[in-house]
Amino acid sequence: MATCGRGCVPAVRFCQRLNRLKTLDDDLMVTSMKRCLTMVDLALLGVGGMVGSGLYVLTGTVAKDTAGPAVVLSFLIAGIASLMAALCYAEFGARVPRTGSAYMFTYVSCGEIWAFLIGWNVVLEYMIGGAAVARAWSGYLDSMFNHTIQNYTENHIMKWNVPYIAHYPDLLAAGILVVATIFITFGVRVSSWLNHIFSAVSLLVILFILVFGFMLADPVNWSQKEGGFAPFGVNGVMAGTATCFYAFVGFDVIAASSEEAKNPQRAIPMATAISLGMAATAYILVSIVLTLMVPWHSLDPNSALSDAFFRRGYSWAGYIVAIGSICAMNTVLLSNLFSLPRIVYAMAEDGLFFSFFAKVNPVTKVPMNAILVFGLLMAIMALIFDLEALVQFLSIGTLLAYTFVAASVIVLRFQPEKEKTSSKANSTTSPNPNSNPEPSPEASESQIISQDSGELKEYESFSDKLQLVEMQKTRERSAPGVLKARWEPYLGRVLGDFEPGEVVAFSVLAVMVSSVSLCAVFVFGSNQLQLPTWSFALLIVVFGSTFLLSLVVIYAHEPHINTKTFQVPLVPFIPAASILMNVFLMLKLSPMTWIRFTVWVTAGLLVYFGYGIWHSKEGLRELQPKDMAARYVVLPSGSLVETVQSVQPNGQRDASTLHTTPSPSAEEQQAKR
C-alpha cells in the first residue's frame, strides 16, 4: 500500500471486500435441513434432472435445425464436457456438503462477487430450465389431442406476434408449475418419492423406445440421399453441442442436495457418476434411434419421438412415448423446483440475497418462501416465453457455472489448509499473551519450545532460533501450494518467495484468460476478424503456449491430498480441459444470447452492490474482534522481530506492540506461515 499512496488504500480494501472467501463451519454436517437422502435418492434425482425434455424434445429440435443425424456427436461431445464438469461437482459436493452447488463452491475458493454472479446465473438457469420443460410438457400433451389446446387458446383467449415471445399464453404450462410447486413445499421426502415414481416410468419407456425403435431403424435415413450424416458440417455439430448442454444441466441437483444427504462424502460422487452415465447413454442411443426411424429433416420439433412412431404406423407406441415423456418432464420440473430454492436459500443465508428467503419451515425443513416465490416466477416465464429462446439462453449460464467450478477445484486443490483457532484453545494450549504483553527478561535469555515430537528443548542463542525456523520450513516444503522439491532448481528463484497457493491462483487466472483468447481466435479469427494465416497461427501459438505454461506452473506445486473424500484425477489437466471446452462452447452461442446474459449480469450487480455487499455475513464477521495473533518475521537485513496484535474478544481495549525480542510462539507462527 505504501508504494501507491494513501489514495489506493480505499480501492485495495474495496477489492478485498469483493474477493473475500466464505468461512466454513467446523462441522459441515450440522444443518437446519433434514439429512435423509440416500445414494439411490440422489442418483434418481440426477437422472430425473437430466432425462426429460432434452430427450423427448431437444433431440428432435437439434437434429432438424442444427446438426442433422450428427446430433449423436453433439450429445457425445456435450456428455464428455459434462463428465469433466461433473467430476468437479462431485469433489466439491463431497468436500463441502452444503447446499448452494456452484455458488457455494465458488464462494469458498474464488471470492464473494464471483460466487454471487454464479449463483445469480444459476438461479436464472433453473428458472429457464423449469419454464422450458413446462412448455415442452404442455406441447407434448397438446400433441396427443391434435393441438386442440393451442388452437383454442389462440382463437378464443389471446395470440401474440412478438419476437422471442410465445405465440400464445401457455396456461397449461403455468398450471403444472404451480401444482409442482405445491408438492415441493411438502418436504424433501415427498419430493423424492414423487421423483422415484416418475423416474421409474420414464426409464421403462426409454427401454421400450430403444428396443422397438431399433426394430424400425432404416440406415437409408443416414445416407446421402437424405442429406448425409452431418448436413450442417462441423459448425453444426459444435453449435448443436452448445445447445445439447441443456440436456445435462440436471446433474448439479445432486451437489445442490448435499446438505440433505445422509453420507455426502460417498453418496455424492457415486450418484453423480451413475446418473450422468445413464443419461448420456440414453441420449446417444435415443438420438440414433430417432434419426434412423424417419428422415431428420421431417422431424416434428415439438414431439419428435411420438410423431416418429405415428408416422411409421404405430400410433399406440406414440401414446406410450408421450406418456413416458410427460413423466420424464415431471421429474425435471421437480428437480428444478427442488434445486432453485436451495440456491436462493444459500445466498440469502450468507447475506448476499434478501433475508426473507433464508427462512426454513420448522415442520417440512424446506425454504418455503423461496419455493413459493420462485415457483411463481417460473410459472410466469412458462406462460409467455417461447421454448427455443429459453433453451438457447440456458446453455450460457450452465457453461459459466461449469467453468468457475472447474477453476475452483484447481484453486482449492493447491490451497493450504486454514488453521482454525479459538480463544478457548489459546487459553488452554499455550501461554496467554494477553496476561503480560511486556517481554520477560528471563524469556529473552532462554526460551522453552514445544516440538512436534512433544519434547521440550531450550534455545539460548539467536542462531538456534533461526535454525529452528529453517528446519520447520524444510518440513513444510510438502505442504499444499508449495513448489515441489524437484522443481526448485528450475523455478525456485522465480516462484520460491510467494505465499503457498498464491502462484497457483495467478496461474488459474492465466488459464482462464488464455482459454478465452485461444477460443476467440478459433471461433472468430477466420470469419468475423478475417485474420491472415500468419497472424492466426501466431495468436494460436502465443495463447496456446500461455495455456500450457500455466498448467505446468500449477503442476509444479504440491497438491492437497485427501483420501477421505473423492478427488478429481489428473488435476489441473481435467479441470483445465473442462474450462477450455466450456469457453469454446460459450463463444459458439448467438450474439443475442450474450446480450441477454449481459443484461441479467448487470441486474445482478445492481442487487449485489445495492444489498449483498452491505449485508454479507463474511463482511460482518470481519468486523468482529479477533484473538491475539503473533508473527515472527525474519527481515532481509537479518534482524528478527515479533509483531503481536491483540484484539480482546469481550469488548476490551485493543493493543498492538512490537517486540524485538523473539518468543517461542513467534517462531511457531513463522513456521506455520
C-alpha positions as CSV (number, residue, x, y, z in Angstrom):
1,M,0.0,0.0,0.0
2,A,2.9,2.3,0.7
3,T,4.0,2.3,-2.9
4,C,0.7,3.5,-4.3
5,G,0.0,6.2,-1.7
6,R,-2.9,6.7,0.6
7,G,-5.3,7.2,-2.3
8,C,-5.0,3.5,-3.2
9,V,-6.0,2.2,0.2
10,P,-9.8,2.5,-0.2
11,A,-9.6,0.8,-3.6
12,V,-7.5,-2.0,-2.2
13,R,-9.9,-2.5,0.7
14,F,-12.9,-2.4,-1.7
15,C,-11.3,-5.2,-3.9
16,Q,-10.6,-7.2,-0.7
17,R,-14.3,-7.0,0.2
18,L,-15.3,-8.2,-3.3
19,N,-12.9,-11.2,-3.1
20,R,-13.4,-12.3,0.5
21,L,-13.9,-16.0,0.9
22,K,-16.5,-17.9,2.8
23,T,-15.6,-19.3,6.2
24,L,-16.9,-22.8,6.6
25,D,-18.1,-24.2,9.9
26,D,-16.1,-26.7,11.9
27,D,-18.8,-29.4,11.5
28,L,-20.2,-29.3,7.9
29,M,-22.7,-32.0,8.7
30,V,-24.7,-29.7,11.1
31,T,-27.6,-28.2,9.3
32,S,-31.1,-26.8,9.8
33,M,-32.4,-29.1,7.0
34,K,-33.1,-32.8,7.2
35,R,-30.4,-35.2,6.1
36,C,-32.4,-38.1,4.7
37,L,-31.4,-38.7,1.1
38,T,-29.5,-41.9,0.2
39,M,-27.3,-42.6,-2.8
40,V,-30.2,-44.1,-4.7
41,D,-32.3,-41.0,-4.0
42,L,-29.6,-38.7,-5.2
43,A,-28.9,-40.8,-8.4
44,L,-32.6,-40.8,-9.3
45,L,-32.7,-37.0,-8.7
46,G,-29.8,-36.6,-11.1
47,V,-31.4,-38.9,-13.7
48,G,-34.7,-37.2,-13.3
49,G,-33.0,-33.8,-13.8
50,M,-31.3,-34.8,-17.0
51,V,-33.6,-37.2,-18.8
52,G,-36.6,-35.0,-19.6
53,S,-37.4,-32.6,-22.4
54,G,-33.8,-32.9,-23.6
55,L,-34.5,-36.5,-24.5
56,Y,-38.1,-36.1,-25.9
57,V,-37.9,-32.7,-27.4
58,L,-34.4,-31.4,-27.7
59,T,-33.2,-34.4,-29.8
60,G,-35.7,-33.5,-32.5
61,T,-35.0,-29.8,-32.4
62,V,-31.3,-30.0,-32.7
63,A,-31.4,-32.8,-35.3
64,K,-33.8,-30.9,-37.6
65,D,-32.5,-27.3,-37.2
66,T,-28.8,-27.6,-36.2
67,A,-26.9,-30.8,-36.7
68,G,-29.0,-33.4,-38.5
69,P,-28.2,-37.1,-37.6
70,A,-24.8,-35.8,-36.3
71,V,-26.8,-34.8,-33.2
72,V,-25.4,-38.1,-31.9
73,L,-21.9,-36.5,-31.9
74,S,-23.3,-33.3,-30.4
75,F,-24.6,-35.3,-27.4
76,L,-21.4,-37.3,-27.2
77,I,-19.2,-34.1,-27.0
78,A,-21.6,-32.5,-24.6
79,G,-21.5,-35.6,-22.4
80,I,-17.7,-35.6,-22.3
81,A,-17.6,-32.0,-21.4
82,S,-20.3,-32.5,-18.8
83,L,-18.4,-35.5,-17.4
84,M,-15.3,-33.3,-16.7
85,A,-17.6,-30.8,-15.0
86,A,-19.5,-33.5,-13.1
87,L,-16.2,-34.8,-11.6
88,C,-15.5,-31.3,-10.3
89,Y,-19.0,-31.0,-8.8
90,A,-18.6,-34.4,-7.2
91,E,-15.4,-33.4,-5.5
92,F,-16.9,-30.2,-4.1
93,G,-20.1,-31.9,-3.1
94,A,-18.2,-34.5,-1.1
95,R,-15.7,-32.0,0.4
96,V,-18.2,-29.2,1.1
97,P,-21.6,-30.9,1.8
98,R,-23.6,-27.7,1.9
99,T,-26.4,-26.5,-0.3
100,G,-25.6,-24.0,-2.9
101,S,-23.9,-26.0,-5.6
102,A,-21.7,-23.9,-7.9
103,Y,-22.4,-20.8,-5.8
104,M,-21.0,-22.3,-2.7
105,F,-18.0,-23.9,-4.4
106,T,-17.0,-20.5,-5.9
107,Y,-17.5,-18.7,-2.6
108,V,-15.0,-20.9,-0.7
109,S,-12.3,-20.7,-3.4
110,C,-12.6,-17.6,-5.7
111,G,-14.4,-14.8,-3.9
112,E,-17.7,-13.3,-2.9
113,I,-18.6,-11.3,-6.0
114,W,-17.8,-14.2,-8.3
115,A,-19.9,-16.5,-6.2
116,F,-22.8,-14.1,-6.3
117,L,-22.7,-13.8,-10.1
118,I,-22.5,-17.6,-10.4
119,G,-25.4,-18.0,-8.0
120,W,-27.3,-15.3,-9.8
121,N,-26.9,-17.1,-13.1
122,V,-27.6,-20.5,-11.7
123,V,-30.9,-19.1,-10.4
124,L,-31.8,-17.9,-13.9
125,E,-30.6,-21.3,-15.2
126,Y,-33.1,-23.2,-13.0
127,M,-35.9,-20.8,-13.8
128,I,-35.4,-21.1,-17.5
129,G,-35.0,-24.9,-17.3
130,G,-38.2,-25.3,-15.4
131,A,-40.1,-23.0,-17.7
132,A,-38.8,-24.7,-20.8
133,V,-39.7,-28.1,-19.5
134,A,-43.1,-27.0,-18.6
135,R,-43.7,-25.7,-22.1
136,A,-42.4,-28.9,-23.6
137,W,-44.7,-30.8,-21.2
138,S,-47.6,-28.8,-22.4
139,G,-46.7,-29.2,-26.1
140,Y,-46.4,-33.0,-25.7
141,L,-49.8,-33.3,-24.0
142,D,-51.3,-31.0,-26.6
143,S,-49.9,-33.1,-29.5
144,M,-51.8,-36.1,-28.1
145,F,-55.0,-34.2,-28.7
146,N,-54.1,-32.8,-32.1
147,H,-53.1,-29.4,-30.7
148,T,-56.6,-28.7,-29.5
149,I,-55.4,-26.7,-26.5
150,Q,-53.2,-24.4,-28.7
151,N,-55.9,-23.8,-31.2
152,Y,-58.5,-22.9,-28.6
153,T,-56.1,-20.5,-26.8
154,E,-55.1,-18.7,-30.0
155,N,-58.7,-18.4,-31.2
156,H,-60.6,-17.6,-28.0
157,I,-58.1,-16.2,-25.5
158,M,-55.0,-14.5,-26.9
159,K,-52.4,-14.6,-29.6
160,W,-49.1,-12.6,-29.8
161,N,-46.8,-11.8,-32.7
162,V,-43.8,-10.5,-30.7
163,P,-40.2,-11.8,-31.2
164,Y,-38.9,-14.2,-28.5
165,I,-42.4,-14.3,-27.0
166,A,-44.6,-17.3,-27.5
167,H,-47.4,-17.0,-30.0
168,Y,-49.9,-17.7,-27.2
169,P,-50.0,-17.8,-23.4
170,D,-49.4,-21.3,-22.3
171,L,-51.8,-21.6,-19.4
172,L,-51.3,-25.4,-19.1
173,A,-47.5,-25.0,-18.6
174,A,-48.0,-22.3,-16.0
175,G,-50.6,-24.5,-14.2
176,I,-48.3,-27.6,-14.0
177,L,-45.6,-25.5,-12.4
178,V,-48.0,-24.2,-9.8
179,V,-49.1,-27.7,-8.9
180,A,-45.4,-28.9,-8.8
181,T,-44.5,-26.0,-6.5
182,I,-47.2,-27.0,-4.0
183,F,-45.9,-30.6,-3.9
184,I,-42.3,-29.4,-3.3
185,T,-43.4,-27.4,-0.2
186,F,-44.4,-30.7,1.5
187,G,-40.8,-31.6,2.2
188,V,-37.8,-33.5,0.8
189,R,-39.2,-37.0,1.3
190,V,-42.4,-36.2,-0.6
191,S,-40.3,-34.7,-3.5
192,S,-38.0,-37.7,-3.5
193,W,-40.8,-40.3,-3.7
194,L,-42.6,-38.5,-6.4
195,N,-39.3,-38.4,-8.3
196,H,-38.9,-42.2,-7.8
197,I,-42.3,-42.9,-9.3
198,F,-41.9,-40.7,-12.4
199,S,-38.3,-41.8,-13.0
200,A,-39.3,-45.5,-13.0
201,V,-42.0,-44.9,-15.6
202,S,-39.6,-42.8,-17.7
203,L,-36.8,-45.4,-17.7
204,L,-39.3,-48.2,-18.7
205,V,-40.5,-46.1,-21.6
206,I,-36.9,-45.3,-22.7
207,L,-36.2,-49.0,-22.8
208,F,-39.3,-49.5,-24.9
209,I,-38.1,-46.8,-27.3
210,L,-34.7,-48.3,-27.8
211,V,-35.9,-51.9,-28.4
212,F,-38.8,-51.0,-30.7
213,G,-37.0,-48.2,-32.3
214,F,-34.0,-50.2,-33.4
215,M,-36.5,-52.7,-34.9
216,L,-37.9,-49.9,-37.1
217,A,-34.4,-48.4,-38.0
218,D,-33.6,-47.7,-41.6
219,P,-30.0,-46.9,-42.5
220,V,-31.2,-45.0,-45.6
221,N,-32.1,-42.1,-43.3
222,W,-28.4,-41.5,-42.7
223,S,-27.4,-41.8,-46.4
224,Q,-26.5,-39.0,-48.8
225,K,-30.0,-39.3,-50.3
226,E,-31.5,-37.7,-47.2
227,G,-28.7,-35.2,-46.8
228,G,-26.0,-37.3,-45.2
229,F,-24.9,-37.8,-41.6
230,A,-23.7,-34.3,-40.9
231,P,-25.6,-32.0,-43.3
232,F,-24.6,-28.8,-41.4
233,G,-20.9,-29.8,-41.1
234,V,-18.6,-29.4,-38.1
235,N,-20.1,-26.0,-37.2
236,G,-23.5,-27.5,-36.9
237,V,-22.1,-30.3,-34.7
238,M,-20.5,-27.7,-32.3
239,A,-23.5,-25.4,-32.4
240,G,-25.7,-28.4,-31.5
241,T,-23.3,-29.4,-28.7
242,A,-23.7,-26.0,-27.1
243,T,-27.5,-26.4,-27.2
244,C,-27.3,-30.0,-26.0
245,F,-25.7,-28.9,-22.8
246,Y,-29.3,-28.2,-21.7
247,A,-29.7,-32.0,-21.6
248,F,-27.0,-32.4,-18.9
249,V,-27.9,-29.5,-16.7
250,G,-29.6,-31.7,-14.1
251,F,-26.6,-33.5,-12.6
252,D,-25.8,-30.5,-10.4
253,V,-29.0,-31.1,-8.5
254,I,-27.0,-33.8,-6.7
255,A,-24.5,-31.3,-5.4
256,A,-27.2,-28.9,-4.5
257,S,-28.8,-31.6,-2.4
258,S,-25.6,-32.4,-0.5
259,E,-26.8,-30.7,2.7
260,E,-29.7,-33.2,2.8
261,A,-27.7,-36.3,2.1
262,K,-27.0,-38.9,4.8
263,N,-23.5,-39.7,3.7
264,P,-22.4,-37.0,1.2
265,Q,-18.7,-38.0,1.1
266,R,-19.7,-41.3,-0.5
267,A,-23.1,-40.7,-2.0
268,I,-22.4,-37.5,-4.0
269,P,-19.6,-38.9,-6.2
270,M,-21.3,-42.2,-6.7
271,A,-24.7,-40.7,-7.5
272,T,-23.1,-38.2,-9.9
273,A,-21.2,-40.9,-11.9
274,I,-24.2,-43.2,-12.1
275,S,-26.7,-40.6,-13.1
276,L,-24.5,-38.9,-15.8
277,G,-23.6,-42.3,-17.3
278,M,-27.2,-43.4,-17.5
279,A,-28.3,-40.0,-19.0
280,A,-25.5,-39.8,-21.6
281,T,-26.2,-43.4,-22.7
282,A,-29.9,-42.7,-23.1
283,Y,-29.4,-39.5,-25.1
284,I,-26.9,-41.0,-27.5
285,L,-29.0,-44.2,-28.2
286,V,-32.3,-42.4,-28.5
287,S,-30.7,-39.9,-30.9
288,I,-29.5,-42.8,-33.1
289,V,-33.0,-44.5,-33.0
290,L,-34.8,-41.2,-33.8
291,T,-32.7,-40.3,-36.8
292,L,-32.8,-43.8,-38.2
293,M,-36.6,-44.2,-37.8
294,V,-37.5,-41.2,-40.0
295,P,-35.5,-38.6,-42.1
296,W,-34.1,-35.9,-39.9
297,H,-35.5,-33.1,-42.0
298,S,-39.1,-34.3,-41.4
299,L,-39.0,-34.4,-37.6
300,D,-41.5,-32.5,-35.6
301,P,-39.5,-30.4,-33.1
302,N,-42.3,-30.2,-30.6
303,S,-42.9,-34.0,-30.3
304,A,-40.2,-35.8,-32.3
305,L,-40.3,-39.3,-30.8
306,S,-44.1,-39.7,-30.5
307,D,-44.5,-38.2,-34.0
308,A,-41.9,-40.6,-35.5
309,F,-43.9,-43.6,-34.2
310,F,-47.1,-42.2,-35.5
311,R,-45.6,-41.8,-39.0
312,R,-44.3,-45.3,-39.0
313,G,-47.9,-46.5,-38.4
314,Y,-47.6,-47.4,-34.7
315,S,-50.0,-44.9,-33.1
316,W,-50.2,-46.9,-29.9
317,A,-46.5,-46.7,-29.5
318,G,-46.7,-42.9,-29.9
319,Y,-49.1,-42.7,-27.0
320,I,-46.7,-44.7,-24.8
321,V,-43.9,-42.4,-25.7
322,A,-46.0,-39.4,-25.0
323,I,-46.9,-40.7,-21.5
324,G,-43.3,-41.6,-20.8
325,S,-42.1,-38.1,-21.9
326,I,-44.7,-36.4,-19.6
327,C,-43.4,-38.5,-16.6
328,A,-39.8,-37.6,-17.5
329,M,-40.6,-34.0,-17.7
330,N,-42.3,-34.1,-14.4
331,T,-39.0,-35.4,-12.9
332,V,-37.2,-32.4,-14.4
333,L,-39.8,-30.0,-13.1
334,L,-39.3,-31.5,-9.6
335,S,-35.6,-31.3,-10.0
336,N,-35.6,-27.6,-10.9
337,L,-38.1,-26.7,-8.3
338,F,-36.1,-28.7,-5.8
339,S,-32.7,-27.1,-6.5
340,L,-33.7,-23.5,-7.2
341,P,-35.0,-22.6,-3.8
342,R,-31.9,-24.1,-2.1
343,I,-29.6,-21.9,-4.2
344,V,-31.6,-18.9,-3.2
345,Y,-31.6,-20.0,0.4
346,A,-27.8,-20.4,0.4
347,M,-27.3,-16.9,-1.0
348,A,-29.8,-15.4,1.5
349,E,-28.3,-17.4,4.4
350,D,-24.9,-15.8,3.6
351,G,-26.5,-12.3,3.5
352,L,-26.0,-11.8,-0.3
353,F,-29.7,-12.0,-1.1
354,F,-32.8,-10.9,0.7
355,S,-33.1,-12.5,4.2
356,F,-36.8,-13.2,3.5
357,F,-35.6,-16.2,1.5
358,A,-33.3,-17.6,4.3
359,K,-36.2,-18.9,6.4
360,V,-36.7,-22.6,6.7
361,N,-40.1,-24.0,7.6
362,P,-39.8,-25.7,11.0
363,V,-42.1,-28.6,10.0
364,T,-41.1,-29.5,6.5
365,K,-37.5,-28.4,6.8
366,V,-37.5,-26.6,3.4
367,P,-37.1,-23.0,2.4
368,M,-40.8,-22.3,2.0
369,N,-40.6,-18.6,0.9
370,A,-38.0,-19.3,-1.8
371,I,-40.1,-22.2,-3.1
372,L,-43.3,-20.2,-3.4
373,V,-41.8,-17.0,-4.9
374,F,-39.6,-18.6,-7.5
375,G,-42.1,-21.2,-8.4
376,L,-44.5,-18.4,-9.2
377,L,-41.8,-16.6,-11.3
378,M,-41.1,-19.8,-13.2
379,A,-44.8,-20.2,-14.0
380,I,-44.9,-16.6,-15.4
381,M,-41.9,-17.3,-17.6
382,A,-43.5,-20.5,-18.9
383,L,-46.7,-18.6,-19.6
384,I,-45.2,-16.0,-22.0
385,F,-41.8,-17.2,-23.4
386,D,-41.0,-19.5,-26.3
387,L,-39.2,-22.8,-25.8
388,E,-36.4,-22.2,-28.3
389,A,-35.5,-18.8,-26.8
390,L,-35.4,-20.3,-23.3
391,V,-33.2,-23.2,-24.3
392,Q,-30.6,-21.0,-26.1
393,F,-30.3,-18.8,-23.1
394,L,-30.0,-21.7,-20.7
395,S,-26.7,-23.0,-22.1
396,I,-24.6,-19.9,-21.3
397,G,-25.5,-20.0,-17.6
398,T,-24.6,-23.7,-17.4
399,L,-21.3,-23.3,-19.1
400,L,-20.3,-20.4,-17.0
401,A,-21.1,-22.3,-13.8
402,Y,-19.1,-25.3,-15.1
403,T,-16.1,-23.0,-15.9
404,F,-16.0,-21.5,-12.4
405,V,-16.4,-24.8,-10.6
406,A,-13.5,-26.3,-12.6
407,A,-11.3,-23.3,-11.7
408,S,-12.4,-23.6,-8.1
409,V,-11.2,-27.2,-8.0
410,I,-7.7,-26.2,-9.1
411,V,-7.6,-23.3,-6.6
412,L,-8.7,-25.4,-3.6
413,R,-6.5,-28.4,-4.6
414,F,-3.4,-26.3,-4.2
415,Q,-4.6,-24.1,-1.3
416,P,-3.1,-24.6,2.1
417,E,-5.4,-25.6,4.9
418,K,-6.7,-22.8,7.0
419,E,-5.9,-23.0,10.7
420,K,-8.9,-22.8,13.0
421,T,-8.2,-21.2,16.3
422,S,-10.4,-20.0,19.2
423,S,-9.9,-18.0,22.3
424,K,-10.5,-21.1,24.3
425,A,-7.8,-23.0,22.6
426,N,-5.4,-20.2,23.1
427,S,-6.0,-20.1,26.8
428,T,-5.6,-23.8,27.3
429,T,-2.9,-24.9,24.9
430,S,-0.4,-22.0,25.1
431,P,0.5,-19.3,27.5
432,N,-1.9,-16.4,27.3
433,P,-0.1,-13.4,25.8
434,N,-2.7,-11.0,26.9
435,S,-1.8,-11.6,30.6
436,N,1.6,-9.9,30.1
437,P,2.2,-8.0,26.9
438,E,5.7,-6.9,28.0
439,P,8.7,-9.1,27.2
440,S,10.2,-11.0,30.2
441,P,13.9,-10.7,30.7
442,E,14.1,-14.4,31.5
443,A,12.3,-15.3,28.3
444,S,14.8,-13.3,26.3
445,E,17.6,-15.4,27.6
446,S,16.1,-18.8,27.5
447,Q,13.0,-19.9,25.5
448,I,11.3,-23.3,26.1
449,I,9.8,-24.5,22.8
450,S,7.5,-27.5,22.4
451,Q,8.5,-29.5,19.4
452,D,6.2,-31.7,17.2
453,S,7.5,-34.7,18.9
454,G,6.3,-33.5,22.3
455,E,9.8,-32.9,23.7
456,L,10.9,-29.7,25.3
457,K,14.1,-28.1,24.0
458,E,15.9,-25.0,25.3
459,Y,17.2,-22.4,22.8
460,E,19.6,-19.8,24.2
461,S,21.1,-18.2,21.1
462,F,19.7,-16.2,18.2
463,S,21.2,-18.6,15.6
464,D,19.5,-21.6,17.2
465,K,16.1,-19.8,16.7
466,L,16.9,-19.2,13.0
467,Q,17.9,-22.8,12.6
468,L,14.5,-23.8,14.1
469,V,12.7,-21.6,11.5
470,E,14.7,-23.1,8.6
471,M,14.1,-26.7,9.9
472,Q,10.4,-26.1,10.1
473,K,10.4,-24.6,6.6
474,T,12.1,-27.7,5.3
475,R,9.4,-29.9,6.8
476,E,6.7,-27.8,5.2
477,R,8.0,-28.0,1.7
478,S,5.5,-30.7,1.0
479,A,2.6,-28.6,2.2
480,P,-0.2,-27.8,-0.4
481,G,0.6,-24.8,-2.7
482,V,4.3,-25.0,-2.1
483,L,6.7,-25.6,-5.0
484,K,7.7,-29.2,-5.4
485,A,11.3,-30.0,-4.4
486,R,12.3,-31.4,-7.9
487,W,11.1,-28.1,-9.5
488,E,13.0,-25.8,-7.1
489,P,16.3,-25.8,-9.2
490,Y,14.3,-24.5,-12.2
491,L,11.6,-22.3,-10.7
492,G,12.7,-21.7,-7.2
493,R,14.5,-18.5,-7.9
494,V,11.4,-17.0,-9.6
495,L,8.5,-18.6,-7.6
496,G,10.0,-19.6,-4.3
497,D,9.2,-16.4,-2.4
498,F,5.5,-16.4,-2.9
499,E,2.9,-17.5,-0.3
500,P,1.6,-21.0,-0.6
501,G,-1.2,-21.2,-3.2
502,E,-0.6,-17.6,-4.5
503,V,1.2,-18.7,-7.7
504,V,-1.5,-21.2,-8.4
505,A,-4.2,-18.6,-8.1
506,F,-2.5,-16.3,-10.6
507,S,-1.9,-19.3,-12.9
508,V,-5.6,-20.3,-12.8
509,L,-6.4,-16.7,-13.9
510,A,-3.9,-17.1,-16.7
511,V,-5.5,-20.4,-17.7
512,M,-8.9,-18.7,-18.0
513,V,-7.7,-15.6,-19.8
514,S,-5.7,-17.7,-22.3
515,S,-8.6,-20.1,-22.8
516,V,-10.9,-17.2,-23.7
517,S,-8.3,-15.7,-26.1
518,L,-7.5,-19.0,-27.7
519,C,-11.1,-19.9,-28.3
520,A,-11.9,-16.4,-29.6
521,V,-9.2,-16.8,-32.2
522,F,-10.6,-20.2,-33.2
523,V,-14.2,-19.1,-33.4
524,F,-13.9,-15.5,-34.8
525,G,-10.4,-15.4,-36.3
526,S,-11.2,-16.7,-39.8
527,N,-14.7,-15.3,-40.4
528,Q,-15.5,-12.3,-38.3
529,L,-12.0,-11.0,-37.8
530,Q,-10.6,-12.2,-41.1
531,L,-7.1,-12.7,-39.8
532,P,-4.3,-13.6,-42.2
533,T,-2.9,-17.0,-41.9
534,W,0.4,-15.9,-40.3
535,S,-1.5,-13.8,-37.7
536,F,-3.9,-16.6,-37.0
537,A,-1.1,-19.1,-36.4
538,L,0.9,-16.7,-34.3
539,L,-2.0,-16.0,-31.9
540,I,-2.7,-19.7,-31.6
541,V,0.9,-20.4,-30.7
542,V,1.0,-17.5,-28.2
543,F,-2.2,-18.2,-26.4
544,G,-1.8,-22.0,-26.6
545,S,1.7,-21.7,-25.1
546,T,0.4,-19.5,-22.3
547,F,-2.3,-22.0,-21.5
548,L,0.2,-24.9,-21.4
549,L,2.8,-23.0,-19.5
550,S,0.2,-22.0,-16.8
551,L,-0.7,-25.7,-16.4
552,V,3.0,-26.6,-16.0
553,V,3.4,-24.0,-13.3
554,I,0.3,-25.3,-11.4
555,Y,1.5,-28.9,-11.7
556,A,4.9,-27.9,-10.3
557,H,3.3,-27.2,-6.9
558,E,2.3,-29.6,-4.2
559,P,-1.4,-30.6,-4.3
560,H,-3.7,-31.2,-1.3
561,I,-4.1,-35.0,-0.9
562,N,-7.3,-36.1,0.8
563,T,-8.0,-39.8,0.9
564,K,-11.3,-39.4,2.9
565,T,-13.3,-37.8,0.1
566,F,-13.4,-38.1,-3.7
567,Q,-10.9,-36.0,-5.7
568,V,-10.8,-35.3,-9.4
569,P,-8.0,-37.2,-11.0
570,L,-5.3,-35.5,-13.2
571,V,-5.6,-32.1,-11.7
572,P,-5.1,-29.5,-13.1
573,F,-5.4,-31.1,-16.6
574,I,-9.0,-32.3,-16.4
575,P,-10.4,-29.1,-14.9
576,A,-8.4,-27.1,-17.4
577,A,-9.8,-29.1,-20.3
578,S,-13.3,-28.5,-18.9
579,I,-12.6,-24.8,-18.8
580,L,-11.3,-24.8,-22.4
581,M,-14.3,-26.7,-23.8
582,N,-16.8,-24.7,-21.8
583,V,-15.4,-21.4,-23.0
584,F,-15.3,-22.6,-26.6
585,L,-19.0,-23.6,-26.4
586,M,-19.9,-20.3,-24.8
587,L,-18.4,-18.4,-27.7
588,K,-20.4,-20.5,-30.2
589,L,-23.6,-19.2,-28.8
590,S,-25.6,-16.5,-30.6
591,P,-24.9,-12.8,-30.0
592,M,-28.5,-12.3,-28.8
593,T,-27.8,-14.9,-26.0
594,W,-24.8,-12.8,-24.9
595,I,-26.9,-9.6,-24.9
596,R,-29.5,-11.3,-22.7
597,F,-26.7,-12.6,-20.5
598,T,-25.1,-9.1,-20.1
599,V,-28.5,-7.6,-19.1
600,W,-29.0,-10.3,-16.5
601,V,-25.5,-9.9,-15.1
602,T,-26.0,-6.1,-14.9
603,A,-29.2,-6.6,-12.9
604,G,-27.3,-9.0,-10.6
605,L,-24.6,-6.4,-10.0
606,L,-27.2,-3.9,-9.0
607,V,-28.6,-6.3,-6.5
608,Y,-25.2,-7.2,-5.1
609,F,-23.9,-3.6,-4.7
610,G,-27.3,-2.4,-3.5
611,Y,-27.9,-5.2,-0.9
612,G,-25.5,-8.1,-0.9
613,I,-22.2,-6.3,-0.2
614,W,-23.7,-4.5,2.8
615,H,-25.4,-7.5,4.4
616,S,-22.7,-10.1,3.7
617,K,-22.1,-12.3,6.8
618,E,-18.5,-12.6,5.8
619,G,-18.3,-8.8,5.9
620,L,-19.9,-8.7,9.3
621,R,-17.5,-11.4,10.5
622,E,-14.6,-9.2,9.5
623,L,-15.9,-6.5,11.8
624,Q,-16.0,-8.9,14.8
625,P,-13.0,-8.8,17.2
626,K,-10.3,-11.4,16.8
627,D,-7.9,-13.2,19.2
628,M,-4.3,-12.2,19.7
629,A,-2.1,-13.0,16.7
630,A,1.7,-13.2,17.0
631,R,4.0,-13.2,14.0
632,Y,7.7,-14.0,13.9
633,V,9.4,-12.1,11.0
634,V,12.9,-12.5,9.6
635,L,13.8,-9.3,7.8
636,P,16.1,-9.2,4.7
637,S,18.7,-7.4,6.9
638,G,18.9,-10.4,9.1
639,S,17.2,-8.9,12.1
640,L,14.4,-10.8,13.9
641,V,11.2,-9.1,15.0
642,E,7.9,-10.2,16.6
643,T,4.7,-8.5,15.8
644,V,2.0,-9.1,18.4
645,Q,-1.5,-7.7,17.8
646,S,-4.2,-8.4,20.3
647,V,-7.9,-7.7,19.9
648,Q,-9.9,-8.6,23.0
649,P,-13.0,-10.8,22.3
650,N,-15.0,-9.3,25.2
651,G,-15.1,-5.8,24.1
652,Q,-11.9,-4.8,26.0
653,R,-9.4,-2.4,24.5
654,D,-7.1,-3.3,21.6
655,A,-3.3,-3.4,22.0
656,S,-0.6,-3.6,19.4
657,T,3.0,-3.9,20.4
658,L,6.2,-4.6,18.6
659,H,8.9,-6.6,20.4
660,T,12.5,-7.0,19.1
661,T,13.0,-10.0,21.5
662,P,11.9,-13.3,19.9
663,S,9.5,-15.6,21.7
664,P,8.6,-19.3,21.2
665,S,5.1,-18.6,19.9
666,A,6.6,-16.2,17.4
667,E,8.7,-19.0,16.0
668,E,5.8,-21.3,15.7
669,Q,3.7,-18.7,13.9
670,Q,6.5,-18.0,11.4
671,A,6.9,-21.8,10.8
672,K,3.2,-22.1,10.1
673,R,3.4,-19.2,7.7
